[in-house]
Amino acid sequence: MMRLYSYWRSTAAYRVRIALNLKGIDHELIPVDLVAGGGAQHAPDYVALNPAQLLPTLVLDDGTALTQSLAIVDWLEATHPMPRLLPADHTSRARILAAAYLIAMDIHPVNNLRVMQELEHRFGAGAEAKADWMRHWMRLGFDALEGMVEPDMPFAVTDAPSLADICLVAQMYNARRWGLDLGPYPRLVAIDAAARALPAFAKAAPEVQPDAPQT
């Protein structure tokens, strides 16, 4: 069985959890606590799997370790093609990738945990300054994304969930966590709600993960 190294609040791991669920792939979740004790992602046994010391990592049945969420989803799409997360239509595919890349490559890298830690250690940023930083970059990305998604589709580009929706739902969780005003983004809110109503998305939600704090 595949093993997914994950952390309940990791938006990148969240993406892969959704993709695995949508494709109905059995897998074992291995929690990696990013914050306790300086971060389990820096432990030697994990570094041996993922030298970048980031999440997620998907270990295949033969022991091959795959890293980077979009690369993992690309492998899943190639090896488990149904249901499709990227359509055959080239234009729709390009639009889905554009939305996914905006989130995963423009917003997420500057909202990463290690960036937050560096802002604190290098520049003395406090909690509110870090929250302002997070909201600033998400706001810029969402301003663009609201105009990129389809106005009349249930999901971001097509009538079925795609890679764009996977990335959006994970990022919307982060937006709510950091208090971003979502009022200017009615389409993103509607798409997020439609996706999260699906069992594959609900099962991947941070709050229901085995390593999430119990209330």
FINUVO-564953 format. One record per atom (N, C-alpha, C): atom name; residue number from 1; x, y, z; residue in one letter. Coordinates in steps of 0.02 Angstrom, whole numbers. Example, Ala and Ser with C-alpha at 12.3 -4.5 7.8 and 13.67 -1.06 7.14 Angstrom:
2
['N',1,[660,-284,390],'A']
['CA',1,[615,-225,390],'A']
['C',1,[660,-165,390],'A']
['N',2,[642,-112,354],'S']
['CA',2,[684,-53,357],'S']
['C',2,[645,2,394],'S']
//
This chain:
215
['N',1,[42,-60,0],'M']
['CA',1,[0,0,0],'M']
['C',1,[44,63,0],'M']
['N',2,[23,113,-38],'M']
['CA',2,[60,176,-38],'M']
['C',2,[57,209,31],'M']
['N',3,[110,245,46],'R']
['CA',3,[113,282,109],'R']
['C',3,[119,356,94],'R']
['N',4,[74,396,122],'L']
['CA',4,[76,469,113],'L']
['C',4,[99,501,178],'L']
['N',5,[157,533,175],'Y']
['CA',5,[182,571,232],'Y']
['C',5,[148,639,230],'Y']
['N',6,[112,655,283],'S']
['CA',6,[66,711,282],'S']
['C',6,[67,746,349],'S']
['N',7,[42,808,350],'Y']
['CA',7,[29,845,412],'Y']
['C',7,[-40,875,403],'Y']
['N',8,[-80,874,455],'W']
['CA',8,[-150,891,448],'W']
['C',8,[-161,961,419],'W']
['N',9,[-117,1009,436],'R']
['CA',9,[-126,1078,413],'R']
['C',9,[-86,1094,350],'R']
['N',10,[-48,1049,324],'S']
['CA',10,[-8,1062,264],'S']
['C',10,[-54,1067,203],'S']
['N',11,[-55,1125,171],'T']
['CA',11,[-97,1132,112],'T']
['C',11,[-73,1090,54],'T']
['N',12,[-7,1080,49],'A']
['CA',12,[20,1039,-4],'A']
['C',12,[0,966,6],'A']
['N',13,[4,941,67],'A']
['CA',13,[-18,873,82],'A']
['C',13,[-93,866,72],'A']
['N',14,[-130,918,90],'Y']
['CA',14,[-203,919,80],'Y']
['C',14,[-220,906,7],'Y']
['N',15,[-184,938,-39],'R']
['CA',15,[-196,927,-111],'R']
['C',15,[-190,854,-130],'R']
['N',16,[-138,821,-106],'V']
['CA',16,[-127,751,-124],'V']
['C',16,[-178,706,-91],'V']
['N',17,[-197,722,-30],'R']
['CA',17,[-250,682,2],'R']
['C',17,[-314,684,-40],'R']
['N',18,[-332,743,-64],'I']
['CA',18,[-392,748,-106],'I']
['C',18,[-385,707,-169],'I']
['N',19,[-328,713,-203],'A']
['CA',19,[-317,677,-266],'A']
['C',19,[-321,601,-255],'A']
['N',20,[-290,577,-203],'L']
['CA',20,[-293,505,-188],'L']
['C',20,[-365,483,-176],'L']
['N',21,[-402,523,-140],'N']
['CA',21,[-472,505,-126],'N']
['C',21,[-514,507,-189],'N']
['N',22,[-506,558,-230],'L']
['CA',22,[-545,563,-292],'L']
['C',22,[-533,502,-336],'L']
['N',23,[-471,478,-337],'K']
['CA',23,[-454,421,-380],'K']
['C',23,[-464,354,-345],'K']
['N',24,[-488,356,-283],'G']
['CA',24,[-503,295,-247],'G']
['C',24,[-443,251,-233],'G']
['N',25,[-386,281,-219],'I']
['CA',25,[-325,244,-208],'I']
['C',25,[-314,233,-133],'I']
['N',26,[-311,170,-113],'D']
['CA',26,[-297,154,-43],'D']
['C',26,[-226,176,-25],'D']
['N',27,[-219,205,34],'H']
['CA',27,[-153,228,56],'H']
['C',27,[-153,233,132],'H']
['N',28,[-93,230,158],'E']
['CA',28,[-83,238,230],'E']
['C',28,[-56,308,243],'E']
['N',29,[-85,343,291],'L']
['CA',29,[-62,409,310],'L']
['C',29,[-9,404,365],'L']
['N',30,[47,435,354],'I']
['CA',30,[101,438,403],'I']
['C',30,[109,510,425],'I']
['N',31,[87,528,486],'P']
['CA',31,[93,598,507],'P']
['C',31,[165,619,517],'P']
['N',32,[180,680,495],'V']
['CA',32,[245,712,506],'V']
['C',32,[231,780,538],'V']
['N',33,[245,786,603],'D']
['CA',33,[229,847,639],'D']
['C',33,[279,901,620],'D']
['N',34,[255,953,586],'L']
['CA',34,[300,1006,561],'L']
['C',34,[323,1054,615],'L']
['N',35,[291,1054,673],'V']
['CA',35,[306,1105,723],'V']
['C',35,[333,1077,788],'V']
['N',36,[312,1019,810],'A']
['CA',36,[333,993,874],'A']
['C',36,[407,974,873],'A']
['N',37,[443,993,925],'G']
['CA',37,[513,973,932],'G']
['C',37,[558,998,877],'G']
['N',38,[541,1055,848],'G']
['CA',38,[582,1083,794],'G']
['C',38,[564,1057,725],'G']
['N',39,[515,1011,723],'G']
['CA',39,[491,988,658],'G']
['C',39,[518,920,638],'G']
['N',40,[473,871,633],'A']
['CA',40,[493,803,616],'A']
['C',40,[516,797,544],'A']
['N',41,[503,848,503],'Q']
['CA',41,[526,847,434],'Q']
['C',41,[602,852,429],'Q']
['N',42,[634,871,484],'H']
['CA',42,[707,877,484],'H']
['C',42,[742,814,512],'H']
['N',43,[702,765,532],'A']
['CA',43,[732,704,559],'A']
['C',43,[768,665,504],'A']
['N',44,[824,633,520],'P']
['CA',44,[864,599,468],'P']
['C',44,[825,549,427],'P']
['N',45,[780,511,459],'D']
['CA',45,[744,460,420],'D']
['C',45,[696,491,369],'D']
['N',46,[668,549,386],'Y']
['CA',46,[625,583,338],'Y']
['C',46,[666,617,284],'Y']
['N',47,[721,648,303],'V']
['CA',47,[765,681,254],'V']
['C',47,[789,631,202],'V']
['N',48,[799,568,223],'A']
['CA',48,[820,517,175],'A']
['C',48,[766,505,121],'A']
['N',49,[703,515,140],'L']
['CA',49,[648,508,91],'L']
['C',49,[639,572,50],'L']
['N',50,[644,629,83],'N']
['CA',50,[631,693,51],'N']
['C',50,[685,742,70],'N']
['N',51,[738,747,31],'P']
['CA',51,[794,791,49],'P']
['C',51,[775,865,56],'P']
['N',52,[719,885,26],'A']
['CA',52,[697,955,32],'A']
['C',52,[667,969,101],'A']
['N',53,[652,916,139],'Q']
['CA',53,[625,922,207],'Q']
['C',53,[558,959,206],'Q']
['N',54,[517,941,157],'L']
['CA',54,[451,970,149],'L']
['C',54,[399,913,143],'L']
['N',55,[336,932,148],'L']
['CA',55,[281,886,136],'L']
['C',55,[245,906,72],'L']
['N',56,[213,856,41],'P']
['CA',56,[207,786,59],'P']
['C',56,[261,743,27],'P']
['N',57,[264,681,49],'T']
['CA',57,[302,629,14],'T']
['C',57,[255,569,6],'T']
['N',58,[252,542,-55],'L']
['CA',58,[214,481,-68],'L']
['C',58,[263,425,-84],'L']
['N',59,[261,373,-42],'V']
['CA',59,[305,316,-52],'V']
['C',59,[263,261,-86],'V']
['N',60,[286,240,-144],'L']
['CA',60,[250,190,-183],'L']
['C',60,[261,120,-156],'L']
['N',61,[225,73,-184],'D']
['CA',61,[229,3,-161],'D']
['C',61,[300,-24,-166],'D']
['N',62,[338,-1,-216],'D']
['CA',62,[406,-26,-225],'D']
['C',62,[458,13,-186],'D']
['N',63,[436,61,-145],'G']
['CA',63,[482,100,-104],'G']
['C',63,[504,166,-135],'G']
['N',64,[486,179,-197],'T']
['CA',64,[503,242,-229],'T']
['C',64,[468,300,-193],'T']
['N',65,[506,352,-178],'A']
['CA',65,[478,410,-144],'A']
['C',65,[467,466,-194],'A']
['N',66,[406,491,-198],'L']
['CA',66,[389,547,-241],'L']
['C',66,[377,608,-197],'L']
['N',67,[400,666,-219],'T']
['CA',67,[393,728,-182],'T']
['C',67,[362,782,-226],'T']
['N',68,[344,838,-195],'Q']
['CA',68,[312,895,-227],'Q']
['C',68,[240,877,-247],'Q']
['N',69,[192,913,-219],'S']
['CA',69,[122,893,-226],'S']
['C',69,[100,890,-299],'S']
['N',70,[117,939,-339],'L']
['CA',70,[94,937,-408],'L']
['C',70,[127,883,-449],'L']
['N',71,[190,867,-433],'A']
['CA',71,[223,811,-466],'A']
['C',71,[190,745,-446],'A']
['N',72,[171,739,-383],'I']
['CA',72,[136,679,-360],'I']
['C',72,[69,672,-396],'I']
['N',73,[31,726,-399],'V']
['CA',73,[-33,723,-434],'V']
['C',73,[-24,706,-507],'V']
['N',74,[28,732,-538],'D']
['CA',74,[43,715,-608],'D']
['C',74,[56,640,-616],'D']
['N',75,[92,611,-569],'W']
['CA',75,[105,538,-571],'W']
['C',75,[39,500,-562],'W']
['N',76,[-2,522,-515],'L']
['CA',76,[-67,490,-504],'L']
['C',76,[-110,494,-567],'L']
['N',77,[-108,551,-601],'E']
['CA',77,[-148,560,-662],'E']
['C',77,[-123,514,-717],'E']
['N',78,[-58,503,-720],'A']
['CA',78,[-30,460,-772],'A']
['C',78,[-43,386,-759],'A']
['N',79,[-42,367,-696],'T']
['CA',79,[-47,296,-678],'T']
['C',79,[-118,275,-659],'T']
['N',80,[-159,322,-639],'H']
['CA',80,[-229,308,-620],'H']
['C',80,[-272,362,-654],'H']
['N',81,[-281,357,-719],'P']
['CA',81,[-308,413,-757],'P']
['C',81,[-381,432,-743],'P']
['N',82,[-419,388,-711],'M']
['CA',82,[-490,404,-701],'M']
['C',82,[-505,408,-626],'M']
['N',83,[-546,457,-606],'P']
['CA',83,[-572,512,-647],'P']
['C',83,[-517,562,-663],'P']
['N',84,[-523,595,-719],'R']
['CA',84,[-472,641,-742],'R']
['C',84,[-472,704,-699],'R']
['N',85,[-413,726,-681],'L']
['CA',85,[-404,790,-647],'L']
['C',85,[-380,844,-695],'L']
['N',86,[-359,823,-754],'L']
['CA',86,[-340,868,-809],'L']
['C',86,[-374,842,-872],'L']
['N',87,[-417,882,-903],'P']
['CA',87,[-456,858,-960],'P']
['C',87,[-414,850,-1023],'P']
['N',88,[-441,814,-1070],'A']
['CA',88,[-407,804,-1134],'A']
['C',88,[-406,868,-1175],'A']
['N',89,[-457,909,-1168],'D']
['CA',89,[-460,972,-1205],'D']
['C',89,[-402,1017,-1185],'D']
['N',90,[-362,1036,-1234],'H']
['CA',90,[-300,1072,-1219],'H']
['C',90,[-312,1140,-1187],'H']
['N',91,[-364,1175,-1209],'T']
['CA',91,[-377,1242,-1182],'T']
['C',91,[-400,1238,-1110],'T']
['N',92,[-446,1192,-1096],'S']
['CA',92,[-468,1183,-1026],'S']
['C',92,[-410,1161,-982],'S']
['N',93,[-369,1117,-1008],'R']
['CA',93,[-311,1094,-970],'R']
['C',93,[-265,1152,-953],'R']
['N',94,[-251,1195,-1001],'A']
['CA',94,[-208,1253,-989],'A']
['C',94,[-237,1300,-937],'A']
['N',95,[-302,1310,-940],'R']
['CA',95,[-335,1355,-892],'R']
['C',95,[-334,1325,-822],'R']
['N',96,[-343,1260,-816],'I']
['CA',96,[-340,1226,-751],'I']
['C',96,[-269,1231,-723],'I']
['N',97,[-220,1219,-765],'L']
['CA',97,[-150,1223,-742],'L']
['C',97,[-133,1294,-721],'L']
['N',98,[-157,1344,-758],'A']
['CA',98,[-143,1413,-740],'A']
['C',98,[-170,1429,-670],'A']
['N',99,[-231,1408,-656],'A']
['CA',99,[-259,1420,-589],'A']
['C',99,[-221,1382,-535],'A']
['N',100,[-206,1319,-549],'A']
['CA',100,[-169,1279,-500],'A']
['C',100,[-100,1308,-488],'A']
['N',101,[-66,1328,-540],'Y']
['CA',101,[1,1355,-533],'Y']
['C',101,[0,1422,-496],'Y']
['N',102,[-51,1463,-508],'L']
['CA',102,[-55,1526,-472],'L']
['C',102,[-56,1514,-397],'L']
['N',103,[-94,1464,-377],'I']
['CA',103,[-99,1448,-305],'I']
['C',103,[-34,1415,-280],'I']
['N',104,[-13,1363,-316],'A']
['CA',104,[43,1323,-291],'A']
['C',104,[111,1356,-300],'A']
['N',105,[117,1401,-348],'M']
['CA',105,[183,1430,-364],'M']
['C',105,[189,1504,-348],'M']
['N',106,[131,1539,-345],'D']
['CA',106,[134,1610,-330],'D']
['C',106,[114,1624,-257],'D']
['N',107,[60,1594,-234],'I']
['CA',107,[37,1607,-165],'I']
['C',107,[74,1564,-115],'I']
['N',108,[73,1498,-125],'H']
['CA',108,[96,1452,-74],'H']
['C',108,[169,1460,-53],'H']
['N',109,[216,1470,-100],'P']
['CA',109,[286,1474,-79],'P']
['C',109,[301,1529,-29],'P']
['N',110,[267,1587,-35],'V']
['CA',110,[280,1642,12],'V']
['C',110,[236,1637,74],'V']
['N',111,[191,1588,76],'N']
['CA',111,[150,1576,136],'N']
['C',111,[173,1513,173],'N']
['N',112,[230,1487,154],'N']
['CA',112,[255,1424,182],'N']
['C',112,[277,1433,254],'N']
['N',113,[274,1379,293],'L']
['CA',113,[295,1381,363],'L']
['C',113,[366,1406,371],'L']
['N',114,[411,1384,329],'R']
['CA',114,[481,1404,338],'R']
['C',114,[491,1477,321],'R']
['N',115,[450,1506,278],'V']
['CA',115,[452,1578,265],'V']
['C',115,[429,1616,327],'V']
['N',116,[374,1592,358],'M']
['CA',116,[350,1624,419],'M']
['C',116,[404,1621,474],'M']
['N',117,[436,1565,480],'Q']
['CA',117,[488,1559,531],'Q']
['C',117,[547,1605,517],'Q']
['N',118,[564,1613,453],'E']
['CA',118,[619,1657,435],'E']
['C',118,[601,1731,447],'E']
['N',119,[539,1749,433],'L']
['CA',119,[517,1818,447],'L']
['C',119,[524,1833,521],'L']
['N',120,[509,1784,563],'E']
['CA',120,[516,1795,635],'E']
['C',120,[589,1797,656],'E']
['N',121,[628,1749,634],'H']
['CA',121,[697,1743,658],'H']
['C',121,[742,1798,629],'H']
['N',122,[732,1815,565],'R']
['CA',122,[776,1863,533],'R']
['C',122,[755,1935,543],'R']
['N',123,[688,1946,545],'F']
['CA',123,[664,2015,546],'F']
['C',123,[623,2031,609],'F']
['N',124,[614,1982,652],'G']
['CA',124,[578,1994,714],'G']
['C',124,[503,2004,705],'G']
['N',125,[475,1978,652],'A']
['CA',125,[403,1986,639],'A']
['C',125,[362,1952,692],'A']
['N',126,[314,1987,719],'G']
['CA',126,[269,1958,768],'G']
['C',126,[209,1925,736],'G']
['N',127,[162,1903,777],'A']
['CA',127,[105,1864,752],'A']
['C',127,[63,1904,703],'A']
['N',128,[49,1968,719],'E']
['CA',128,[7,2008,674],'E']
['C',128,[42,2024,609],'E']
['N',129,[107,2039,613],'A']
['CA',129,[144,2053,551],'A']
['C',129,[145,1992,506],'A']
['N',130,[153,1933,535],'K']
['CA',130,[153,1872,494],'K']
['C',130,[84,1859,464],'K']
['N',131,[31,1872,502],'A']
['CA',131,[-36,1864,476],'A']
['C',131,[-49,1913,418],'A']
['N',132,[-26,1975,426],'D']
['CA',132,[-34,2024,372],'D']
['C',132,[3,2002,309],'D']
['N',133,[62,1974,318],'W']
['CA',133,[101,1948,262],'W']
['C',133,[62,1893,226],'W']
['N',134,[35,1846,264],'M']
['CA',134,[-2,1791,234],'M']
['C',134,[-62,1818,195],'M']
['N',135,[-100,1862,226],'R']
['CA',135,[-160,1888,193],'R']
['C',135,[-143,1929,131],'R']
['N',136,[-87,1966,133],'H']
['CA',136,[-68,2007,75],'H']
['C',136,[-58,1964,13],'H']
['N',137,[-20,1910,18],'W']
['CA',137,[-5,1869,-40],'W']
['C',137,[-66,1828,-63],'W']
['N',138,[-107,1807,-15],'M']
['CA',138,[-168,1772,-35],'M']
['C',138,[-216,1820,-70],'M']
['N',139,[-221,1881,-45],'R']
['CA',139,[-265,1930,-76],'R']
['C',139,[-245,1944,-148],'R']
['N',140,[-180,1953,-161],'L']
['CA',140,[-157,1965,-229],'L']
['C',140,[-175,1906,-274],'L']
['N',141,[-163,1846,-250],'G']
['CA',141,[-179,1787,-290],'G']
['C',141,[-253,1778,-301],'G']
['N',142,[-293,1787,-250],'F']
['CA',142,[-365,1778,-256],'F']
['C',142,[-396,1832,-300],'F']
['N',143,[-369,1893,-298],'D']
['CA',143,[-394,1946,-342],'D']
['C',143,[-390,1923,-415],'D']
['N',144,[-334,1891,-433],'A']
['CA',144,[-326,1866,-501],'A']
['C',144,[-369,1804,-513],'A']
['N',145,[-371,1760,-465],'L']
['CA',145,[-404,1695,-474],'L']
['C',145,[-480,1704,-482],'L']
['N',146,[-509,1752,-447],'E']
['CA',146,[-581,1763,-452],'E']
['C',146,[-602,1777,-525],'E']
['N',147,[-558,1810,-562],'G']
['CA',147,[-573,1824,-632],'G']
['C',147,[-552,1770,-680],'G']
['N',148,[-515,1720,-656],'M']
['CA',148,[-492,1666,-699],'M']
['C',148,[-539,1607,-702],'M']
['N',149,[-579,1597,-649],'V']
['CA',149,[-623,1539,-647],'V']
['C',149,[-686,1552,-689],'V']
['N',150,[-718,1498,-709],'E']
['CA',150,[-779,1502,-748],'E']
['C',150,[-836,1531,-707],'E']
['N',151,[-875,1578,-735],'P']
['CA',151,[-930,1607,-696],'P']
['C',151,[-991,1561,-690],'P']
['N',152,[-998,1513,-735],'D']
['CA',152,[-1060,1474,-738],'D']
['C',152,[-1050,1399,-730],'D']
['N',153,[-993,1379,-707],'M']
['CA',153,[-979,1308,-695],'M']
['C',153,[-982,1294,-620],'M']
['N',154,[-998,1232,-600],'P']
['CA',154,[-997,1217,-528],'P']
['C',154,[-927,1216,-499],'P']
['N',155,[-878,1203,-542],'F']
['CA',155,[-809,1201,-518],'F']
['C',155,[-768,1254,-555],'F']
['N',156,[-703,1254,-545],'A']
['CA',156,[-662,1310,-567],'A']
['C',156,[-663,1322,-642],'A']
['N',157,[-658,1268,-681],'V']
['CA',157,[-655,1276,-754],'V']
['C',157,[-705,1232,-790],'V']
['N',158,[-718,1173,-764],'T']
['CA',158,[-763,1126,-797],'T']
['C',158,[-818,1105,-749],'T']
['N',159,[-859,1056,-771],'D']
['CA',159,[-914,1033,-728],'D']
['C',159,[-895,976,-682],'D']
['N',160,[-831,962,-677],'A']
['CA',160,[-805,910,-632],'A']
['C',160,[-745,937,-595],'A']
['N',161,[-731,912,-535],'P']
['CA',161,[-672,936,-498],'P']
['C',161,[-608,921,-535],'P']
['N',162,[-562,968,-533],'S']
['CA',162,[-499,962,-568],'S']
['C',162,[-442,981,-521],'S']
['N',163,[-382,981,-548],'L']
['CA',163,[-324,1002,-509],'L']
['C',163,[-332,1073,-483],'L']
['N',164,[-365,1117,-520],'A']
['CA',164,[-377,1185,-497],'A']
['C',164,[-419,1186,-434],'A']
['N',165,[-470,1144,-431],'D']
['CA',165,[-513,1141,-372],'D']
['C',165,[-477,1111,-312],'D']
['N',166,[-435,1062,-325],'I']
['CA',166,[-395,1032,-272],'I']
['C',166,[-351,1085,-239],'I']
['N',167,[-317,1124,-280],'C']
['CA',167,[-273,1176,-254],'C']
['C',167,[-313,1231,-220],'C']
['N',168,[-370,1250,-249],'L']
['CA',168,[-410,1303,-220],'L']
['C',168,[-436,1285,-151],'L']
['N',169,[-464,1226,-143],'V']
['CA',169,[-492,1206,-79],'V']
['C',169,[-439,1207,-24],'V']
['N',170,[-380,1182,-39],'A']
['CA',170,[-327,1183,11],'A']
['C',170,[-307,1254,29],'A']
['N',171,[-304,1298,-21],'Q']
['CA',171,[-285,1367,-8],'Q']
['C',171,[-341,1406,28],'Q']
['N',172,[-403,1390,14],'M']
['CA',172,[-458,1422,49],'M']
['C',172,[-457,1404,123],'M']
['N',173,[-438,1344,139],'Y']
['CA',173,[-430,1326,210],'Y']
['C',173,[-379,1373,243],'Y']
['N',174,[-324,1384,209],'N']
['CA',174,[-272,1428,236],'N']
['C',174,[-297,1500,241],'N']
['N',175,[-336,1521,192],'A']
['CA',175,[-363,1589,193],'A']
['C',175,[-407,1600,254],'A']
['N',176,[-449,1552,268],'R']
['CA',176,[-493,1558,326],'R']
['C',176,[-452,1555,391],'R']
['N',177,[-403,1513,391],'R']
['CA',177,[-361,1507,451],'R']
['C',177,[-328,1574,468],'R']
['N',178,[-306,1611,418],'W']
['CA',178,[-271,1674,429],'W']
['C',178,[-315,1735,425],'W']
['N',179,[-380,1725,420],'G']
['CA',179,[-427,1780,425],'G']
['C',179,[-433,1824,364],'G']
['N',180,[-421,1798,305],'L']
['CA',180,[-430,1837,244],'L']
['C',180,[-504,1849,232],'L']
['N',181,[-522,1911,217],'D']
['CA',181,[-590,1928,200],'D']
['C',181,[-607,1898,132],'D']
['N',182,[-655,1851,132],'L']
['CA',182,[-673,1816,70],'L']
['C',182,[-732,1848,35],'L']
['N',183,[-757,1904,62],'G']
['CA',183,[-814,1937,31],'G']
['C',183,[-804,1956,-41],'G']
['N',184,[-743,1978,-62],'P']
['CA',184,[-732,1997,-132],'P']
['C',184,[-729,1938,-180],'P']
['N',185,[-735,1876,-155],'Y']
['CA',185,[-722,1818,-197],'Y']
['C',185,[-782,1770,-197],'Y']
['N',186,[-840,1791,-219],'P']
['CA',186,[-899,1747,-216],'P']
['C',186,[-893,1684,-258],'P']
['N',187,[-859,1687,-315],'R']
['CA',187,[-851,1627,-356],'R']
['C',187,[-805,1577,-321],'R']
['N',188,[-751,1601,-292],'L']
['CA',188,[-705,1555,-257],'L']
['C',188,[-740,1523,-198],'L']
['N',189,[-780,1562,-162],'V']
['CA',189,[-817,1534,-105],'V']
['C',189,[-866,1481,-129],'V']
['N',190,[-901,1494,-184],'A']
['CA',190,[-950,1446,-209],'A']
['C',190,[-917,1382,-234],'A']
['N',191,[-861,1389,-269],'I']
['CA',191,[-825,1330,-293],'I']
['C',191,[-799,1289,-235],'I']
['N',192,[-771,1322,-186],'D']
['CA',192,[-745,1288,-127],'D']
['C',192,[-801,1249,-92],'D']
['N',193,[-859,1280,-85],'A']
['CA',193,[-915,1246,-52],'A']
['C',193,[-938,1185,-91],'A']
['N',194,[-943,1192,-157],'A']
['CA',194,[-964,1136,-199],'A']
['C',194,[-915,1078,-194],'A']
['N',195,[-851,1093,-194],'A']
['CA',195,[-800,1040,-191],'A']
['C',195,[-800,1007,-122],'A']
['N',196,[-802,1047,-69],'R']
['CA',196,[-798,1019,-2],'R']
['C',196,[-859,977,16],'R']
['N',197,[-913,985,-22],'A']
['CA',197,[-972,943,-11],'A']
['C',197,[-963,871,-37],'A']
['N',198,[-912,861,-78],'L']
['CA',198,[-899,794,-106],'L']
['C',198,[-861,752,-54],'L']
['N',199,[-877,687,-49],'P']
['CA',199,[-844,645,1],'P']
['C',199,[-768,644,-4],'P']
['N',200,[-740,644,-64],'A']
['CA',200,[-667,641,-72],'A']
['C',200,[-633,702,-41],'A']
['N',201,[-665,760,-47],'F']
['CA',201,[-638,821,-18],'F']
['C',201,[-649,821,58],'F']
['N',202,[-709,801,79],'A']
['CA',202,[-725,801,151],'A']
['C',202,[-678,755,190],'A']
['N',203,[-663,697,161],'K']
['CA',203,[-619,649,195],'K']
['C',203,[-548,675,201],'K']
['N',204,[-528,721,157],'A']
['CA',204,[-460,748,158],'A']
['C',204,[-453,810,201],'A']
['N',205,[-508,835,228],'A']
['CA',205,[-507,899,265],'A']
['C',205,[-459,896,325],'A']
['N',206,[-425,950,339],'P']
['CA',206,[-376,949,394],'P']
['C',206,[-405,927,461],'P']
['N',207,[-465,950,477],'E']
['CA',207,[-492,937,544],'E']
['C',207,[-510,865,556],'E']
['N',208,[-515,824,504],'V']
['CA',208,[-532,753,514],'V']
['C',208,[-471,707,506],'V']
['N',209,[-413,735,500],'Q']
['CA',209,[-353,694,493],'Q']
['C',209,[-333,664,560],'Q']
['N',210,[-302,605,559],'P']
['CA',210,[-286,572,623],'P']
['C',210,[-239,610,667],'P']
['N',211,[-198,654,639],'D']
['CA',211,[-152,693,680],'D']
['C',211,[-178,762,699],'D']
['N',212,[-241,777,679],'A']
['CA',212,[-270,842,698],'A']
['C',212,[-286,841,773],'A']
['N',213,[-279,898,806],'P']
['CA',213,[-296,902,877],'P']
['C',213,[-369,881,890],'P']
['N',214,[-379,843,941],'Q']
['CA',214,[-446,820,958],'Q']
['C',214,[-479,870,1005],'Q']
['N',215,[-541,888,988],'T']
['CA',215,[-578,937,1030],'T']
['C',215,[-634,902,1067],'T']
//
